[in-house]
């Protein structure tokens, strides 16, 4: 990017100073253009894209039809369907730029969603329901909100006759939620890299934070993320009749080992992004301000302050350390027999700078049972350093945020989850999480029951993302 001379650390420090939170905002009646966008959002939501019975290909085709109806020529819109994955299609599209020397920008989102069973939900998870100021549905937030906005943005830009300096690329991919089985972004990087090549990308991974009253606390920008890795644990023994119990019962032994892992805290550690985040959020968190400042006052984080912050907010805890928890367990073969085999899945989110092998060794040490084997699941996730938050990246975000939400701080974050950005960052495409959509403190049911997103958050995020895309699109390199 062209505006050099200020390092990422300088930019982060500037964000951390003098920032105050903004006030709550009342729901306004929907505009005509918002109602039209709602129809696009509904169509994508109500196209089932679960791995079990859904079709990303159908969703991609429906969104492609929106683009061609807006005037995009067929050569600039493509639904890519791998030959061996007919339901895992992805959509790519391009709005050409006027300056061939300006690197394209990439708008990324995933259109697959986590499984959802109707009998578990209060409402049908695959029917968009608007109720009490919220949209409810599987994918209402993750990630069909941003996917819908990107399609809508491309449509609006074409309808306005907008001619960007840099080309704007769109990629709606499948398989983000089931990356160990198949992932659309990694597949396209391997087989169709020209569709994704860009100077930088905007992606999911960070939105805004609300307090319990709906007051905006901060707008987050993600730079970097933890490494996702699953491990399979297996414990076997000869078993036998349940009337002659063994002291090394496999279920009991596995349970005891997993209990030790559940009680274990990986070492406390801050990096430049998380340090800047905790320093900046102190002004918007009066109940925890003293501990937040103590955490970042010196090069060595205060362990007592860290312990209190970890207990207060699980996201804060996950931002400070690697985490590994058991998520699945299976064992035994009959109610009247001692178990011969027990397996468990341990899911880890590893801080950047630490290896999978190092984490596996720490799990083995904590389990303290040599009879338990530990193996990795799937292909190891690629790792990359956090992309720099340069003035060229932060400028449009802070400019539009200041206009829309005066006084709300813009704060850098590291994702404690995992997104498709891990593949693009590793491929040399700096990828930033930014949505402009503010979420409730409980996480809005993402990956769980009754997933939801505030109506105002979706509509505000739509306006925010449209405006920043236009600003980025006119930058040079």
N, C-alpha and C positions, 0 to 999 in steps of 0.2 A: 504494500500500500504506500501511497505517496507521502503522507504526513508522518515523517520520522522524527526522531530526536527525543521522544518521551518514552521511557521504558515502560514495560507492563507494570513493574513494581511502583513506578511513579504514578501511573494512572490509578492503580489500586489504592495507593495512599491517599490520593486526592478524593476518591470516593468515600473513604472512611472518615473524613473530617466534616464537621459542621452539618450533619444531616439530621433532619427531623421528619417525623411521620405525618402523613396527611389525614384528613378526616374521612368520615363515612360518606357515602353517596347514595342518594335515594334512586329507586328504580324509575326510569322515565318510560313513557309509552314508546313502543317500537316504531321506528321509521319505516317507510315503505321499502327502502332498500334492505333494511334488516329483515323484514318479513320475507323478501325474496331470497335472501341468504339462508334464512331458517329452512326454506324448502330444500335447498341444496344439502344443508346439514342433516335434515331429516332423511333424505334419500340415502346418504352415505351411512348414517346410523342404522337404518332399517335394512341395509344389505348385510346379511350375516357374513362375517369374515373370520369366524372361529376356525381353528385348525381341524376340528372334528367334522363339521358339516357345512361350513361356510365356503365362500368363494371370493378371494381377493380379486380374481380375474374379472368377475362380474362387477365388483365395485370399481375397479380400474376402468372398465369399459363404460360404465355409467358416468364417471367423472370425465372421461375422454369426450363423451358426447356433449357434455356441457361446454368444453373448450371449443370443439369444432362448431357448435351452434353459435358461439361468440365470434367466430370468424377466423380461428386458427386453421391454417392449411394442414392437410393430412400429413405433409412431410415434417411438420413441427410437433406432432402429437403421435405417441406410440404406446401401445400396450404390449409389454414384453412378457411373454409366457414361456418359461423354460420347458423344453420338450418332455421332461420327466416329471414336471410338477404343474399339471394343467389348471389347478385351482389357485396357484400361487403367483398370479400375474401381478406386475407392477406397472405404473403409469409414469412416463417421462414426457416432458413437453418443454418447448423453448420459445421465449419471446426474444427475437434477435436484437443485438445491440448495434449501435451506429459506429462504435470505435473498436476495430478488430484488435487493437493493442490492449484494451481493457479486459482483464480476466473476468469471466462470467461469475455470477453469484448463483448459489444453489439453495432452493427452498425444499427442505426435506421433511417428511413425516411418514409414519407407518400406518397402514390401513387395516392390518390384522388386529384382533382383539383377544383378550383372555376369555376363556370359557365362562359361561354363565348359565345356570339352570333355572328355568322358570319357577319351579317349585320352591326354590330358595329365596327368590326375590319378592318384594312387595308388589312390584309392577313387572310387566313383561319386559325383560332386558333388551329386547330387539324391537321395541316400539318406542319412539320418542315421546316422552310425556313431559309437558310443561306444567309445573305445580308449585305454588307458593314461592315463586321467584327462582326456581331451579329447573334445569333440564335434567331428566333422569333417563339413563340408558347405559348399556355396556358400550364403552367407547365415547360416552358423552364428553369425557375429558381426555382420556388416553386411548388413542391419539387422534380421534376423528374430529376433535375440535380444531386443532391446528391444520390437519389435512384439508378440512372443509374451507378454512380460511385461505389456504394457499391456492386452492382451485378458484375460489371467489376472487382473490387478488388478481390472478392471471386473467380472469374474465373481465374484471373491471378495467384493468390496464389496457386490454385490447379494445374494449368498448370506448374508452376515453381517447383512443388514438395515441397512446403514450409511446414515445420512442426512447428507450433507455440507452444510455451511453454504453453500459456493459450489458451483455446478454443476461437474461434471467432464465434459469433452468428450474424445472419442477421435477421432483422425484417422490412419488408415493409408493412406498415399497411394502412388501409382504414378508412375514417371518420374523419380525423384531421380537415378538413375544415367545417364539419357539426357536431361538437361534441355534440351540444345540442340534436341532434336526435339520433346519434349512433357513437361510437368511438371504433376503432379496438384495440388500445392499452389498454384502460380501460377494454374492453371485455376480451382480452387475460389475463390480470392481474387477472381477476376474475375467468376465466374458464380454462385457460391454462398457469398458471404462470411459469411453468418450461421452457417454450419457451423463456421467457424474463429475467429470473434471471441471474444477472451478477454483477461483481464488480463495473463496471461503464459502461456508454453508451456514444457514440458520436452521435450527432443529428444535425438537422438544427438549425438555430437561429442566427448565426453570420457568417459573411464573411469578406471580405476586403473592405476598403473604397477607392474610387478613387476621385480625384478632377475633375473639368470640362475639363481638358486636358487629362485625363486618367492616371495621375501620381498617384502612390500608396501612400496613406497617412498612413494607418495602417491596420494591420490584427487583427481582433477582435476574442475573445474567450468568449462565453456566459457562465455565471455562474448565474443561477436564472432568473426568469421572472415575469412580472406583472400578476396579477390574472384577468382573463377575466370574465365579468359578464354583461348580458343584463337585463334591467328592462323594463317592460311594464307599460306605463302611460295611464290612462283612465279618460276621463272627459265626463260626461253626463249632459243633462238638458232637459226640455220638448220640446224645439225647437218651431216650429210653422210656420206660413206663412211668407214668406220672405218680404211681404209688411208691416209687423208689427214687425220690428226688436227688439230683446232684447239687453240690454246692456251687458249681460253676454254670448254673442255668444260663443259657445263652441270652434269653430276654432280660433277665435280671442284670447280667454282666454288661450288656449293651446299654441298658437303662442307666446304670451307675456311671458308665463312662460318659454318656451323653449329658448326664447331670453335671459332671465336672466341666464339660465344655460349655454348658449353658451358664455356669457360674463364672466362667473365665472372661476377663477383660484383656484384650490385646493392648499393647503399649499405647500410651497417649502420644499423639503426634500432630503438629500443625504444619501446613505448607503455606506458601505465600498467598494462595487464594483463600484458604479457610481462615488464615490469620486475619486477612483483610475483611472477610465476612463477619467474623465475630467482633472485630473492632467497630465495624460500621453499624451492626445491629444493636449495639448497646444503647444507642440513643433512642431506639424505638421499643426497648424492652425494659421499662423502669423497674419491674420486679426483680430482674436479674442483672441489672446494669453493673453492679459492683463486681459480681463474679465474672461477667464478660470482660470487664476491663482488667481484672486480675489475671485472667487467662492469657491476655495478649500484652501485658505490661512489660514482660521481659522475654528473652529468647527461650527460656525454659517455662512452659505453661505451668501454672499453679495447679497441683494435683487436687487439692481440696475444692477449689472453685470448679475444676473440671468434673469432679464427682457430683457436685450439686447440679451442675448444668446437664450432665448426662441423665440424672434422675428426673429432671424437669421436662426434658424434651428428647424423644428417641432420635430425632433427626440430628440434633446437636451431638448426641453421643456418637452416632454413625459418622459424623463429619470429622471426629477426632481420632478415630482408630479403625483398623480392620475389624470386621465383624464376621463371625461364623456361627450359624445356628442350625440345629436339626430341623428339617422341614418334612421329611417322610420317614416312616418306619414300617417294616413288614417282617413278620416272624412266626414260626410255628407251623405245624401241619395238621394237628388234631387236638381237640380239647382234652383228651386223656393221655397225651404224650408230651414228654419233655421236648422243647424245641431243638431241632438239629441245625437250624440256620436262621440268622436274623440279619437283615440288611437295613441300612438307614442312609438317607441322603442328608448331607451337610452342605448348606449354601453359604458361600463366603462372598463378601464384598471387600476387596483388598485395596488398601491405599496405594496410590501411584508411588512407584519407587520400590515396591516390595514384590518378590516373585511368587509364583504359584508354588514352587518347590519349597520355598522358605515357609510359606503358610501351611503346607501339608506337614512339614516337620513339626511345626508348633502344635497342630492338631494332634499328631501322634503323641507328643510329649504330654499334652493335657489329658488325653484319653487314658494314658497310663495303663494300657493293656496290650501287650505284644501279640495277643491272639487276634486282635482286630486288624484286618487288612484295610488299606486306604488306597483308592485309585481315583484318578481324575475322570470326570465325565465330559465327553465331547471334545471338540478342538479347543485348545487354549485361546482365550480372548487376546486379540492384539493389544499391545500397550503403546502409549505415546505420551509425550509430555503435554501438559496443558497448553492450549494455544494462547498466544499473547493477546491481552485485552488492550489493543492499541487505540489511540485517539480516533482513527478511522472507523474502528468497530464501535467504540463507545459513543462517539459523537451523535449519530442519528438516534440511538436509544435514549441518551440523556436529553437530547433536544425535544423529542416528542413526549417523553415522560414528563418533563417539566411543564409542558403545555397542557397535558391531559390531567396530570395529578400533581399539582404544585406542592412542593414540600416533601413528597414521598421519596426516600432515598433509593438510588440505584446501587445495588450491592452485588459484588462478584460471589459466585458460589461454585462449589464442586459437587457434582451429583453423587449421591450415595447409592443410586441405582445404576442401571446400565441402559444405554440407548444405542441406536445405530451409529451415533457419533464416534464410537470407539473404532469402527471400521474406517470411516472417512478420515478421522484424525491420523490414524496409523498410515493411511494412504497418502498423507501429505496435504489434505484439504482441511485447513483450520475450521473447526466446527463449533458453533456457539449455540447454547440452549437459550432461547428467548421466545416467550409467547405473549406477554402482556396480559395474561389471564390470571386473576387473583383467586386463590383457593382458601378454603376454610382450614382451621388448625388441625382438623381430624383427617385431612388427606382426601376428603370427598369420595371415599369408597372406591378409589382406584384399585383395581385388581381384586376387589372384594364385592360385598353386596351393595345393591342400590347405588351404584356409581352415579355421581351427579356433578353439575357445574352450574354456578349462578348464571342466570340469564344475562345480567349486567356484565359479568366477567367475560362471557363469550362475545357479546357485542362490542365491549370496550377493546378486547384483544384484537378483534377484527379491524377496528379503526386504527389501533396502534400499529399492527403489523403492516397494514397497507401503507401507512405514512412512512415507516422506516424503510420499507422496500423501495419506495420511490426515491428516498434520499440516497440509499446505497447505490441504486441503479445509475445515478448521475455522477458518482465518484469516478475518478480515473485511478490508474495504478501508479 
